[in-house]
C-alpha cells in the first residue's frame, strides 16, 4: 500500500459526545487533537440508510460517514465482501474556556487505493 490517503469527516458526533467524553476525557481549555484507530462498519440493515457506515473507536459508536461517502464505502465493502475496515482517525476539539465550548469531532484517513480499487 502507498502513503496516499483520503480524509473523511465523520458526521453526527454531537449525538455521541458521551462516548467521546468516555474515550478522551473531559473538555479542556485548549481541546485536543489525538490520533487513534477506528473501525468503519457497514450497516446494511440501518432503517434510515441501507448504505450507512458507522464509525467506532474502542468499540464505541462515535458517528457515521456522510450519506455520500457511505454510498462509496458500502459499495466497496460489498465488492470486497467485508463488513468493516480498520482506519486511522483523528479526534479533535473538546475545548471549554470562559467564553466558549466545542464538541469533539472525528475524521478518518483511508488509504486511497482501498476505495479507488
PDB file as gemmi writes it, atoms N, CA and C in Angstrom:
CRYST1    1.000    1.000    1.000  90.00  90.00  90.00 P 1                      
ATOM      1  N   UNK A   1       0.838  -1.180   0.000  1.00  0.00           N  
ATOM      2  CA  UNK A   1       0.000   0.000   0.000  1.00  0.00           C  
ATOM      3  C   UNK A   1       0.884   1.246   0.000  1.00  0.00           C  
ATOM      4  N   UNK A   2       0.424   2.276  -0.672  1.00  0.00           N  
ATOM      5  CA  UNK A   2       1.165   3.527  -0.721  1.00  0.00           C  
ATOM      6  C   UNK A   2       0.841   4.410   0.460  1.00  0.00           C  
ATOM      7  N   UNK A   3       1.380   5.615   0.416  1.00  0.00           N  
ATOM      8  CA  UNK A   3       1.152   6.554   1.514  1.00  0.00           C  
ATOM      9  C   UNK A   3      -0.003   7.506   1.257  1.00  0.00           C  
ATOM     10  N   UNK A   4      -0.631   7.441   0.085  1.00  0.00           N  
ATOM     11  CA  UNK A   4      -1.735   8.340  -0.223  1.00  0.00           C  
ATOM     12  C   UNK A   4      -2.974   7.958   0.571  1.00  0.00           C  
ATOM     13  N   UNK A   5      -3.537   8.941   1.242  1.00  0.00           N  
ATOM     14  CA  UNK A   5      -4.763   8.702   1.996  1.00  0.00           C  
ATOM     15  C   UNK A   5      -5.788   9.767   1.656  1.00  0.00           C  
ATOM     16  N   UNK A   6      -7.035   9.420   1.814  1.00  0.00           N  
ATOM     17  CA  UNK A   6      -8.139  10.359   1.668  1.00  0.00           C  
ATOM     18  C   UNK A   6      -8.748  10.561   3.050  1.00  0.00           C  
ATOM     19  N   UNK A   7      -9.046  11.812   3.387  1.00  0.00           N  
ATOM     20  CA  UNK A   7      -9.622  12.117   4.687  1.00  0.00           C  
ATOM     21  C   UNK A   7     -11.129  12.306   4.551  1.00  0.00           C  
ATOM     22  N   UNK A   8     -11.858  11.745   5.488  1.00  0.00           N  
ATOM     23  CA  UNK A   8     -13.311  11.841   5.519  1.00  0.00           C  
ATOM     24  C   UNK A   8     -13.739  12.329   6.897  1.00  0.00           C  
ATOM     25  N   UNK A   9     -14.649  13.289   6.912  1.00  0.00           N  
ATOM     26  CA  UNK A   9     -15.206  13.756   8.178  1.00  0.00           C  
ATOM     27  C   UNK A   9     -16.323  12.822   8.609  1.00  0.00           C  
ATOM     28  N   UNK A  10     -16.341  12.519   9.869  1.00  0.00           N  
ATOM     29  CA  UNK A  10     -17.434  11.754  10.458  1.00  0.00           C  
ATOM     30  C   UNK A  10     -18.520  12.765  10.834  1.00  0.00           C  
ATOM     31  N   UNK A  11     -19.768  12.385  10.653  1.00  0.00           N  
ATOM     32  CA  UNK A  11     -20.888  13.280  10.961  1.00  0.00           C  
ATOM     33  C   UNK A  11     -21.696  12.706  12.121  1.00  0.00           C  
ATOM     34  N   UNK A  12     -22.457  13.579  12.755  1.00  0.00           N  
ATOM     35  CA  UNK A  12     -23.342  13.152  13.836  1.00  0.00           C  
ATOM     36  C   UNK A  12     -22.667  12.985  15.182  1.00  0.00           C  
ATOM     37  N   UNK A  13     -21.424  13.474  15.306  1.00  0.00           N  
ATOM     38  CA  UNK A  13     -20.710  13.306  16.574  1.00  0.00           C  
ATOM     39  C   UNK A  13     -21.440  13.957  17.732  1.00  0.00           C  
ATOM     40  N   UNK A  14     -22.239  14.977  17.464  1.00  0.00           N  
ATOM     41  CA  UNK A  14     -22.948  15.646  18.558  1.00  0.00           C  
ATOM     42  C   UNK A  14     -23.847  14.665  19.318  1.00  0.00           C  
ATOM     43  N   UNK A  15     -24.296  13.611  18.646  1.00  0.00           N  
ATOM     44  CA  UNK A  15     -25.149  12.607  19.287  1.00  0.00           C  
ATOM     45  C   UNK A  15     -24.347  11.588  20.088  1.00  0.00           C  
ATOM     46  N   UNK A  16     -23.019  11.609  19.921  1.00  0.00           N  
ATOM     47  CA  UNK A  16     -22.167  10.609  20.559  1.00  0.00           C  
ATOM     48  C   UNK A  16     -21.099  11.243  21.441  1.00  0.00           C  
ATOM     49  N   UNK A  17     -21.372  12.442  21.942  1.00  0.00           N  
ATOM     50  CA  UNK A  17     -20.399  13.124  22.798  1.00  0.00           C  
ATOM     51  C   UNK A  17     -20.130  12.352  24.082  1.00  0.00           C  
ATOM     52  N   UNK A  18     -21.111  11.652  24.608  1.00  0.00           N  
ATOM     53  CA  UNK A  18     -20.868  10.888  25.843  1.00  0.00           C  
ATOM     54  C   UNK A  18     -19.831   9.796  25.594  1.00  0.00           C  
ATOM     55  N   UNK A  19     -19.872   9.154  24.428  1.00  0.00           N  
ATOM     56  CA  UNK A  19     -18.863   8.142  24.094  1.00  0.00           C  
ATOM     57  C   UNK A  19     -17.494   8.795  23.939  1.00  0.00           C  
ATOM     58  N   UNK A  20     -17.445   9.935  23.272  1.00  0.00           N  
ATOM     59  CA  UNK A  20     -16.174  10.628  23.075  1.00  0.00           C  
ATOM     60  C   UNK A  20     -15.604  11.139  24.397  1.00  0.00           C  
ATOM     61  N   UNK A  21     -16.468  11.613  25.286  1.00  0.00           N  
ATOM     62  CA  UNK A  21     -16.013  12.025  26.618  1.00  0.00           C  
ATOM     63  C   UNK A  21     -15.446  10.837  27.395  1.00  0.00           C  
ATOM     64  N   UNK A  22     -16.091   9.691  27.254  1.00  0.00           N  
ATOM     65  CA  UNK A  22     -15.615   8.480  27.926  1.00  0.00           C  
ATOM     66  C   UNK A  22     -14.235   8.082  27.391  1.00  0.00           C  
ATOM     67  N   UNK A  23     -14.041   8.217  26.089  1.00  0.00           N  
ATOM     68  CA  UNK A  23     -12.785   7.824  25.460  1.00  0.00           C  
ATOM     69  C   UNK A  23     -11.657   8.834  25.657  1.00  0.00           C  
ATOM     70  N   UNK A  24     -11.979  10.129  25.597  1.00  0.00           N  
ATOM     71  CA  UNK A  24     -10.943  11.160  25.565  1.00  0.00           C  
ATOM     72  C   UNK A  24     -10.967  12.111  26.753  1.00  0.00           C  
ATOM     73  N   UNK A  25     -11.847  11.862  27.691  1.00  0.00           N  
ATOM     74  CA  UNK A  25     -11.861  12.636  28.919  1.00  0.00           C  
ATOM     75  C   UNK A  25     -12.629  13.934  28.799  1.00  0.00           C  
ATOM     76  N   UNK A  26     -12.670  14.670  29.905  1.00  0.00           N  
ATOM     77  CA  UNK A  26     -13.437  15.917  29.926  1.00  0.00           C  
ATOM     78  C   UNK A  26     -12.829  16.974  29.004  1.00  0.00           C  
ATOM     79  N   UNK A  27     -13.648  17.927  28.649  1.00  0.00           N  
ATOM     80  CA  UNK A  27     -13.181  19.024  27.804  1.00  0.00           C  
ATOM     81  C   UNK A  27     -12.108  19.820  28.537  1.00  0.00           C  
ATOM     82  N   UNK A  28     -11.170  20.350  27.755  1.00  0.00           N  
ATOM     83  CA  UNK A  28     -10.036  21.095  28.310  1.00  0.00           C  
ATOM     84  C   UNK A  28     -10.001  22.489  27.719  1.00  0.00           C  
ATOM     85  N   UNK A  29      -9.255  23.339  28.343  1.00  0.00           N  
ATOM     86  CA  UNK A  29      -9.183  24.727  27.889  1.00  0.00           C  
ATOM     87  C   UNK A  29      -8.783  24.842  26.420  1.00  0.00           C  
ATOM     88  N   UNK A  30      -7.807  24.056  25.988  1.00  0.00           N  
ATOM     89  CA  UNK A  30      -7.325  24.157  24.610  1.00  0.00           C  
ATOM     90  C   UNK A  30      -7.769  22.992  23.728  1.00  0.00           C  
ATOM     91  N   UNK A  31      -8.584  22.102  24.246  1.00  0.00           N  
ATOM     92  CA  UNK A  31      -9.049  20.965  23.464  1.00  0.00           C  
ATOM     93  C   UNK A  31      -7.942  19.964  23.180  1.00  0.00           C  
ATOM     94  N   UNK A  32      -8.205  19.080  22.229  1.00  0.00           N  
ATOM     95  CA  UNK A  32      -7.244  18.045  21.883  1.00  0.00           C  
ATOM     96  C   UNK A  32      -7.161  17.871  20.375  1.00  0.00           C  
ATOM     97  N   UNK A  33      -6.151  17.169  19.951  1.00  0.00           N  
ATOM     98  CA  UNK A  33      -6.023  16.623  18.606  1.00  0.00           C  
ATOM     99  C   UNK A  33      -5.220  15.343  18.778  1.00  0.00           C  
ATOM    100  N   UNK A  34      -5.930  14.221  18.813  1.00  0.00           N  
ATOM    101  CA  UNK A  34      -5.296  12.934  19.095  1.00  0.00           C  
ATOM    102  C   UNK A  34      -5.563  11.942  17.975  1.00  0.00           C  
ATOM    103  N   UNK A  35      -4.516  11.208  17.612  1.00  0.00           N  
ATOM    104  CA  UNK A  35      -4.633  10.140  16.623  1.00  0.00           C  
ATOM    105  C   UNK A  35      -4.988   8.843  17.336  1.00  0.00           C  
ATOM    106  N   UNK A  36      -5.769   8.015  16.655  1.00  0.00           N  
ATOM    107  CA  UNK A  36      -6.150   6.724  17.207  1.00  0.00           C  
ATOM    108  C   UNK A  36      -6.618   5.832  16.065  1.00  0.00           C  
ATOM    109  N   UNK A  37      -6.958   4.615  16.381  1.00  0.00           N  
ATOM    110  CA  UNK A  37      -7.520   3.687  15.400  1.00  0.00           C  
ATOM    111  C   UNK A  37      -9.042   3.746  15.486  1.00  0.00           C  
ATOM    112  N   UNK A  38      -9.680   3.539  14.362  1.00  0.00           N  
ATOM    113  CA  UNK A  38     -11.141   3.480  14.306  1.00  0.00           C  
ATOM    114  C   UNK A  38     -11.534   2.340  13.372  1.00  0.00           C  
ATOM    115  N   UNK A  39     -12.788   1.962  13.443  1.00  0.00           N  
ATOM    116  CA  UNK A  39     -13.321   0.934  12.551  1.00  0.00           C  
ATOM    117  C   UNK A  39     -14.566   1.500  11.879  1.00  0.00           C  
ATOM    118  N   UNK A  40     -14.621   1.368  10.554  1.00  0.00           N  
ATOM    119  CA  UNK A  40     -15.813   1.727   9.793  1.00  0.00           C  
ATOM    120  C   UNK A  40     -16.589   0.443   9.557  1.00  0.00           C  
ATOM    121  N   UNK A  41     -17.867   0.443   9.936  1.00  0.00           N  
ATOM    122  CA  UNK A  41     -18.675  -0.772   9.898  1.00  0.00           C  
ATOM    123  C   UNK A  41     -19.938  -0.535   9.076  1.00  0.00           C  
ATOM    124  N   UNK A  42     -20.133  -1.364   8.067  1.00  0.00           N  
ATOM    125  CA  UNK A  42     -21.327  -1.270   7.226  1.00  0.00           C  
ATOM    126  C   UNK A  42     -22.563  -1.644   8.038  1.00  0.00           C  
ATOM    127  N   UNK A  43     -23.651  -0.911   7.805  1.00  0.00           N  
ATOM    128  CA  UNK A  43     -24.934  -1.191   8.456  1.00  0.00           C  
ATOM    129  C   UNK A  43     -26.016  -1.368   7.391  1.00  0.00           C  
ATOM    130  N   UNK A  44     -25.981  -2.469   6.631  1.00  0.00           N  
ATOM    131  CA  UNK A  44     -26.966  -2.642   5.553  1.00  0.00           C  
ATOM    132  C   UNK A  44     -28.401  -2.735   6.055  1.00  0.00           C  
ATOM    133  N   UNK A  45     -28.592  -3.023   7.329  1.00  0.00           N  
ATOM    134  CA  UNK A  45     -29.943  -3.117   7.899  1.00  0.00           C  
ATOM    135  C   UNK A  45     -30.375  -1.827   8.589  1.00  0.00           C  
ATOM    136  N   UNK A  46     -29.601  -0.742   8.443  1.00  0.00           N  
ATOM    137  CA  UNK A  46     -29.961   0.544   9.046  1.00  0.00           C  
ATOM    138  C   UNK A  46     -31.293   1.000   8.458  1.00  0.00           C  
ATOM    139  N   UNK A  47     -32.238   1.331   9.315  1.00  0.00           N  
ATOM    140  CA  UNK A  47     -33.589   1.667   8.824  1.00  0.00           C  
ATOM    141  C   UNK A  47     -33.657   3.012   8.116  1.00  0.00           C  
ATOM    142  N   UNK A  48     -32.657   3.858   8.285  1.00  0.00           N  
ATOM    143  CA  UNK A  48     -32.659   5.172   7.646  1.00  0.00           C  
ATOM    144  C   UNK A  48     -31.869   5.210   6.345  1.00  0.00           C  
ATOM    145  N   UNK A  49     -30.866   4.338   6.213  1.00  0.00           N  
ATOM    146  CA  UNK A  49     -29.998   4.371   5.040  1.00  0.00           C  
ATOM    147  C   UNK A  49     -29.320   3.009   4.897  1.00  0.00           C  
ATOM    148  N   UNK A  50     -29.672   2.260   3.856  1.00  0.00           N  
ATOM    149  CA  UNK A  50     -29.098   0.923   3.659  1.00  0.00           C  
ATOM    150  C   UNK A  50     -27.603   0.961   3.389  1.00  0.00           C  
ATOM    151  N   UNK A  51     -27.069   2.146   3.041  1.00  0.00           N  
ATOM    152  CA  UNK A  51     -25.631   2.294   2.808  1.00  0.00           C  
ATOM    153  C   UNK A  51     -24.888   2.844   4.027  1.00  0.00           C  
ATOM    154  N   UNK A  52     -25.555   2.981   5.151  1.00  0.00           N  
ATOM    155  CA  UNK A  52     -24.942   3.594   6.336  1.00  0.00           C  
ATOM    156  C   UNK A  52     -23.655   2.881   6.738  1.00  0.00           C  
ATOM    157  N   UNK A  53     -22.671   3.691   7.142  1.00  0.00           N  
ATOM    158  CA  UNK A  53     -21.395   3.169   7.641  1.00  0.00           C  
ATOM    159  C   UNK A  53     -21.089   3.914   8.933  1.00  0.00           C  
ATOM    160  N   UNK A  54     -21.082   3.187  10.047  1.00  0.00           N  
ATOM    161  CA  UNK A  54     -20.815   3.810  11.334  1.00  0.00           C  
ATOM    162  C   UNK A  54     -19.323   3.784  11.627  1.00  0.00           C  
ATOM    163  N   UNK A  55     -18.912   4.680  12.511  1.00  0.00           N  
ATOM    164  CA  UNK A  55     -17.527   4.764  12.943  1.00  0.00           C  
ATOM    165  C   UNK A  55     -17.479   4.438  14.427  1.00  0.00           C  
ATOM    166  N   UNK A  56     -16.596   3.515  14.784  1.00  0.00           N  
ATOM    167  CA  UNK A  56     -16.398   3.157  16.184  1.00  0.00           C  
ATOM    168  C   UNK A  56     -14.934   3.351  16.566  1.00  0.00           C  
ATOM    169  N   UNK A  57     -14.731   3.793  17.785  1.00  0.00           N  
ATOM    170  CA  UNK A  57     -13.399   3.865  18.385  1.00  0.00           C  
ATOM    171  C   UNK A  57     -13.475   3.062  19.676  1.00  0.00           C  
ATOM    172  N   UNK A  58     -12.584   2.096  19.814  1.00  0.00           N  
ATOM    173  CA  UNK A  58     -12.557   1.221  21.002  1.00  0.00           C  
ATOM    174  C   UNK A  58     -13.932   0.622  21.288  1.00  0.00           C  
ATOM    175  N   UNK A  59     -14.646   0.259  20.232  1.00  0.00           N  
ATOM    176  CA  UNK A  59     -15.942  -0.392  20.377  1.00  0.00           C  
ATOM    177  C   UNK A  59     -17.111   0.523  20.663  1.00  0.00           C  
ATOM    178  N   UNK A  60     -16.867   1.849  20.729  1.00  0.00           N  
ATOM    179  CA  UNK A  60     -17.955   2.800  20.981  1.00  0.00           C  
ATOM    180  C   UNK A  60     -18.291   3.576  19.709  1.00  0.00           C  
ATOM    181  N   UNK A  61     -19.572   3.682  19.403  1.00  0.00           N  
ATOM    182  CA  UNK A  61     -20.022   4.437  18.235  1.00  0.00           C  
ATOM    183  C   UNK A  61     -19.773   5.921  18.464  1.00  0.00           C  
ATOM    184  N   UNK A  62     -19.106   6.561  17.485  1.00  0.00           N  
ATOM    185  CA  UNK A  62     -18.805   7.993  17.609  1.00  0.00           C  
ATOM    186  C   UNK A  62     -19.389   8.813  16.463  1.00  0.00           C  
ATOM    187  N   UNK A  63     -20.065   8.183  15.515  1.00  0.00           N  
ATOM    188  CA  UNK A  63     -20.677   8.894  14.402  1.00  0.00           C  
ATOM    189  C   UNK A  63     -20.778   8.005  13.180  1.00  0.00           C  
ATOM    190  N   UNK A  64     -21.019   8.662  12.037  1.00  0.00           N  
ATOM    191  CA  UNK A  64     -21.225   7.966  10.764  1.00  0.00           C  
ATOM    192  C   UNK A  64     -20.508   8.705   9.644  1.00  0.00           C  
ATOM    193  N   UNK A  65     -20.231   7.994   8.563  1.00  0.00           N  
ATOM    194  CA  UNK A  65     -19.820   8.673   7.337  1.00  0.00           C  
ATOM    195  C   UNK A  65     -21.031   9.414   6.793  1.00  0.00           C  
ATOM    196  N   UNK A  66     -20.802  10.500   6.068  1.00  0.00           N  
ATOM    197  CA  UNK A  66     -21.916  11.202   5.430  1.00  0.00           C  
ATOM    198  C   UNK A  66     -22.607  10.244   4.455  1.00  0.00           C  
ATOM    199  N   UNK A  67     -23.833  10.544   4.087  1.00  0.00           N  
ATOM    200  CA  UNK A  67     -24.565   9.677   3.150  1.00  0.00           C  
ATOM    201  C   UNK A  67     -23.793   9.477   1.846  1.00  0.00           C  
ATOM    202  N   UNK A  68     -23.226  10.554   1.338  1.00  0.00           N  
ATOM    203  CA  UNK A  68     -22.475  10.481   0.078  1.00  0.00           C  
ATOM    204  C   UNK A  68     -21.252   9.576   0.218  1.00  0.00           C  
ATOM    205  N   UNK A  69     -20.468   9.776   1.267  1.00  0.00           N  
ATOM    206  CA  UNK A  69     -19.276   8.951   1.489  1.00  0.00           C  
ATOM    207  C   UNK A  69     -19.662   7.505   1.792  1.00  0.00           C  
ATOM    208  N   UNK A  70     -20.733   7.313   2.551  1.00  0.00           N  
ATOM    209  CA  UNK A  70     -21.160   5.963   2.924  1.00  0.00           C  
ATOM    210  C   UNK A  70     -21.555   5.156   1.691  1.00  0.00           C  
ATOM    211  N   UNK A  71     -22.155   5.800   0.715  1.00  0.00           N  
ATOM    212  CA  UNK A  71     -22.536   5.090  -0.515  1.00  0.00           C  
ATOM    213  C   UNK A  71     -21.299   4.503  -1.183  1.00  0.00           C  
ATOM    214  N   UNK A  72     -20.253   5.302  -1.297  1.00  0.00           N  
ATOM    215  CA  UNK A  72     -18.992   4.859  -1.901  1.00  0.00           C  
ATOM    216  C   UNK A  72     -18.369   3.716  -1.084  1.00  0.00           C  
ATOM    217  N   UNK A  73     -18.311   3.886   0.225  1.00  0.00           N  
ATOM    218  CA  UNK A  73     -17.702   2.873   1.087  1.00  0.00           C  
ATOM    219  C   UNK A  73     -18.509   1.590   1.087  1.00  0.00           C  
ATOM    220  N   UNK A  74     -19.822   1.695   1.203  1.00  0.00           N  
ATOM    221  CA  UNK A  74     -20.631   0.478   1.272  1.00  0.00           C  
ATOM    222  C   UNK A  74     -20.536  -0.311  -0.033  1.00  0.00           C  
ATOM    223  N   UNK A  75     -20.438   0.382  -1.179  1.00  0.00           N  
ATOM    224  CA  UNK A  75     -20.251  -0.320  -2.456  1.00  0.00           C  
ATOM    225  C   UNK A  75     -18.923  -1.065  -2.458  1.00  0.00           C  
ATOM    226  N   UNK A  76     -17.858  -0.401  -1.999  1.00  0.00           N  
ATOM    227  CA  UNK A  76     -16.543  -1.039  -1.919  1.00  0.00           C  
ATOM    228  C   UNK A  76     -16.612  -2.253  -0.995  1.00  0.00           C  
ATOM    229  N   UNK A  77     -17.232  -2.097   0.160  1.00  0.00           N  
ATOM    230  CA  UNK A  77     -17.291  -3.177   1.138  1.00  0.00           C  
ATOM    231  C   UNK A  77     -18.078  -4.373   0.600  1.00  0.00           C  
ATOM    232  N   UNK A  78     -19.160  -4.107  -0.134  1.00  0.00           N  
ATOM    233  CA  UNK A  78     -19.923  -5.201  -0.742  1.00  0.00           C  
ATOM    234  C   UNK A  78     -19.065  -5.939  -1.779  1.00  0.00           C  
ATOM    235  N   UNK A  79     -18.355  -5.174  -2.616  1.00  0.00           N  
ATOM    236  CA  UNK A  79     -17.491  -5.793  -3.641  1.00  0.00           C  
ATOM    237  C   UNK A  79     -16.411  -6.670  -3.006  1.00  0.00           C  
ATOM    238  N   UNK A  80     -15.864  -6.214  -1.890  1.00  0.00           N  
ATOM    239  CA  UNK A  80     -14.794  -6.948  -1.211  1.00  0.00           C  
ATOM    240  C   UNK A  80     -15.321  -7.987  -0.233  1.00  0.00           C  
ATOM    241  N   UNK A  81     -16.635  -8.020  -0.047  1.00  0.00           N  
ATOM    242  CA  UNK A  81     -17.275  -8.936   0.891  1.00  0.00           C  
ATOM    243  C   UNK A  81     -16.711  -8.779   2.312  1.00  0.00           C  
ATOM    244  N   UNK A  82     -16.573  -7.504   2.733  1.00  0.00           N  
ATOM    245  CA  UNK A  82     -16.136  -7.204   4.097  1.00  0.00           C  
ATOM    246  C   UNK A  82     -17.193  -6.343   4.770  1.00  0.00           C  
ATOM    247  N   UNK A  83     -17.272  -6.469   6.059  1.00  0.00           N  
ATOM    248  CA  UNK A  83     -18.258  -5.671   6.800  1.00  0.00           C  
ATOM    249  C   UNK A  83     -17.619  -4.496   7.527  1.00  0.00           C  
ATOM    250  N   UNK A  84     -16.286  -4.567   7.725  1.00  0.00           N  
ATOM    251  CA  UNK A  84     -15.627  -3.493   8.444  1.00  0.00           C  
ATOM    252  C   UNK A  84     -14.241  -3.229   7.865  1.00  0.00           C  
ATOM    253  N   UNK A  85     -13.764  -2.000   8.105  1.00  0.00           N  
ATOM    254  CA  UNK A  85     -12.443  -1.577   7.652  1.00  0.00           C  
ATOM    255  C   UNK A  85     -11.793  -0.824   8.806  1.00  0.00           C  
ATOM    256  N   UNK A  86     -10.580  -1.215   9.160  1.00  0.00           N  
ATOM    257  CA  UNK A  86      -9.824  -0.522  10.214  1.00  0.00           C  
ATOM    258  C   UNK A  86      -9.095   0.649   9.563  1.00  0.00           C  
ATOM    259  N   UNK A  87      -9.221   1.832  10.169  1.00  0.00           N  
ATOM    260  CA  UNK A  87      -8.635   3.052   9.612  1.00  0.00           C  
ATOM    261  C   UNK A  87      -7.991   3.885  10.726  1.00  0.00           C  
ATOM    262  N   UNK A  88      -7.183   4.856  10.312  1.00  0.00           N  
ATOM    263  CA  UNK A  88      -6.617   5.823  11.254  1.00  0.00           C  
ATOM    264  C   UNK A  88      -7.643   6.936  11.457  1.00  0.00           C  
ATOM    265  N   UNK A  89      -7.706   7.461  12.662  1.00  0.00           N  
ATOM    266  CA  UNK A  89      -8.655   8.533  12.972  1.00  0.00           C  
ATOM    267  C   UNK A  89      -7.954   9.643  13.736  1.00  0.00           C  
ATOM    268  N   UNK A  90      -8.537  10.828  13.657  1.00  0.00           N  
ATOM    269  CA  UNK A  90      -8.100  11.953  14.475  1.00  0.00           C  
ATOM    270  C   UNK A  90      -9.321  12.501  15.189  1.00  0.00           C  
ATOM    271  N   UNK A  91      -9.198  12.641  16.488  1.00  0.00           N  
ATOM    272  CA  UNK A  91     -10.257  13.251  17.297  1.00  0.00           C  
ATOM    273  C   UNK A  91      -9.741  14.620  17.719  1.00  0.00           C  
ATOM    274  N   UNK A  92     -10.532  15.636  17.456  1.00  0.00           N  
ATOM    275  CA  UNK A  92     -10.102  16.996  17.800  1.00  0.00           C  
ATOM    276  C   UNK A  92     -11.262  17.764  18.412  1.00  0.00           C  
ATOM    277  N   UNK A  93     -10.921  18.916  18.977  1.00  0.00           N  
ATOM    278  CA  UNK A  93     -11.930  19.754  19.621  1.00  0.00           C  
ATOM    279  C   UNK A  93     -12.005  19.467  21.104  1.00  0.00           C  
ATOM    280  N   UNK A  94     -13.194  19.557  21.627  1.00  0.00           N  
ATOM    281  CA  UNK A  94     -13.388  19.287  23.042  1.00  0.00           C  
ATOM    282  C   UNK A  94     -12.792  20.349  23.948  1.00  0.00           C  
ATOM    283  N   UNK A  95     -12.912  21.606  23.529  1.00  0.00           N  
ATOM    284  CA  UNK A  95     -12.382  22.674  24.377  1.00  0.00           C  
ATOM    285  C   UNK A  95     -13.495  23.292  25.211  1.00  0.00           C  
ATOM    286  N   UNK A  96     -13.094  23.885  26.284  1.00  0.00           N  
ATOM    287  CA  UNK A  96     -14.019  24.640  27.131  1.00  0.00           C  
ATOM    288  C   UNK A  96     -13.200  25.715  27.823  1.00  0.00           C  
ATOM    289  N   UNK A  97     -13.588  26.957  27.596  1.00  0.00           N  
ATOM    290  CA  UNK A  97     -12.956  28.065  28.313  1.00  0.00           C  
ATOM    291  C   UNK A  97     -14.053  28.988  28.814  1.00  0.00           C  
ATOM    292  N   UNK A  98     -13.694  30.141  29.309  1.00  0.00           N  
ATOM    293  CA  UNK A  98     -14.688  31.034  29.901  1.00  0.00           C  
ATOM    294  C   UNK A  98     -15.645  31.629  28.872  1.00  0.00           C  
ATOM    295  N   UNK A  99     -15.291  31.547  27.577  1.00  0.00           N  
ATOM    296  CA  UNK A  99     -16.117  32.164  26.537  1.00  0.00           C  
ATOM    297  C   UNK A  99     -16.865  31.178  25.649  1.00  0.00           C  
ATOM    298  N   UNK A 100     -16.344  29.981  25.503  1.00  0.00           N  
ATOM    299  CA  UNK A 100     -16.978  29.046  24.576  1.00  0.00           C  
ATOM    300  C   UNK A 100     -16.646  27.605  24.924  1.00  0.00           C  
ATOM    301  N   UNK A 101     -17.316  26.726  24.184  1.00  0.00           N  
ATOM    302  CA  UNK A 101     -17.151  25.297  24.376  1.00  0.00           C  
ATOM    303  C   UNK A 101     -17.350  24.632  23.033  1.00  0.00           C  
ATOM    304  N   UNK A 102     -16.572  23.591  22.749  1.00  0.00           N  
ATOM    305  CA  UNK A 102     -16.703  22.907  21.463  1.00  0.00           C  
ATOM    306  C   UNK A 102     -16.841  21.410  21.614  1.00  0.00           C  
ATOM    307  N   UNK A 103     -17.601  20.826  20.702  1.00  0.00           N  
ATOM    308  CA  UNK A 103     -17.752  19.375  20.662  1.00  0.00           C  
ATOM    309  C   UNK A 103     -16.456  18.720  20.216  1.00  0.00           C  
ATOM    310  N   UNK A 104     -16.315  17.442  20.549  1.00  0.00           N  
ATOM    311  CA  UNK A 104     -15.284  16.623  19.945  1.00  0.00           C  
ATOM    312  C   UNK A 104     -15.737  16.314  18.513  1.00  0.00           C  
ATOM    313  N   UNK A 105     -14.801  16.280  17.582  1.00  0.00           N  
ATOM    314  CA  UNK A 105     -15.072  15.913  16.203  1.00  0.00           C  
ATOM    315  C   UNK A 105     -14.134  14.798  15.782  1.00  0.00           C  
ATOM    316  N   UNK A 106     -14.520  14.062  14.752  1.00  0.00           N  
ATOM    317  CA  UNK A 106     -13.732  12.916  14.304  1.00  0.00           C  
ATOM    318  C   UNK A 106     -13.563  12.974  12.792  1.00  0.00           C  
ATOM    319  N   UNK A 107     -12.364  12.661  12.330  1.00  0.00           N  
ATOM    320  CA  UNK A 107     -12.117  12.444  10.910  1.00  0.00           C  
ATOM    321  C   UNK A 107     -11.330  11.151  10.777  1.00  0.00           C  
ATOM    322  N   UNK A 108     -11.443  10.514   9.624  1.00  0.00           N  
ATOM    323  CA  UNK A 108     -10.726   9.263   9.386  1.00  0.00           C  
ATOM    324  C   UNK A 108      -9.902   9.379   8.114  1.00  0.00           C  
ATOM    325  N   UNK A 109      -8.800   8.647   8.084  1.00  0.00           N  
ATOM    326  CA  UNK A 109      -7.941   8.596   6.904  1.00  0.00           C  
ATOM    327  C   UNK A 109      -7.972   7.182   6.352  1.00  0.00           C  
ATOM    328  N   UNK A 110      -8.266   7.095   5.063  1.00  0.00           N  
ATOM    329  CA  UNK A 110      -8.392   5.803   4.407  1.00  0.00           C  
ATOM    330  C   UNK A 110      -7.384   5.753   3.260  1.00  0.00           C  
ATOM    331  N   UNK A 111      -6.603   4.690   3.156  1.00  0.00           N  
ATOM    332  CA  UNK A 111      -5.695   4.572   2.011  1.00  0.00           C  
ATOM    333  C   UNK A 111      -6.469   4.726   0.706  1.00  0.00           C  
ATOM    334  N   UNK A 112      -6.000   5.621  -0.157  1.00  0.00           N  
ATOM    335  CA  UNK A 112      -6.719   5.947  -1.392  1.00  0.00           C  
ATOM    336  C   UNK A 112      -6.987   4.714  -2.246  1.00  0.00           C  
ATOM    337  N   UNK A 113      -6.009   3.822  -2.330  1.00  0.00           N  
ATOM    338  CA  UNK A 113      -6.199   2.654  -3.205  1.00  0.00           C  
ATOM    339  C   UNK A 113      -7.273   1.718  -2.692  1.00  0.00           C  
ATOM    340  N   UNK A 114      -7.627   1.835  -1.419  1.00  0.00           N  
ATOM    341  CA  UNK A 114      -8.677   0.993  -0.866  1.00  0.00           C  
ATOM    342  C   UNK A 114     -10.002   1.284  -1.544  1.00  0.00           C  
ATOM    343  N   UNK A 115     -10.330   2.551  -1.690  1.00  0.00           N  
ATOM    344  CA  UNK A 115     -11.608   2.941  -2.254  1.00  0.00           C  
ATOM    345  C   UNK A 115     -11.543   3.044  -3.769  1.00  0.00           C  
ATOM    346  N   UNK A 116     -10.380   3.417  -4.302  1.00  0.00           N  
ATOM    347  CA  UNK A 116     -10.245   3.568  -5.751  1.00  0.00           C  
ATOM    348  C   UNK A 116     -10.091   2.239  -6.472  1.00  0.00           C  
ATOM    349  N   UNK A 117     -10.010   1.156  -5.691  1.00  0.00           N  
ATOM    350  CA  UNK A 117      -9.786  -0.170  -6.292  1.00  0.00           C  
ATOM    351  C   UNK A 117     -10.956  -0.612  -7.141  1.00  0.00           C  
TER     352      UNK A 117                                                      
END                                                                             
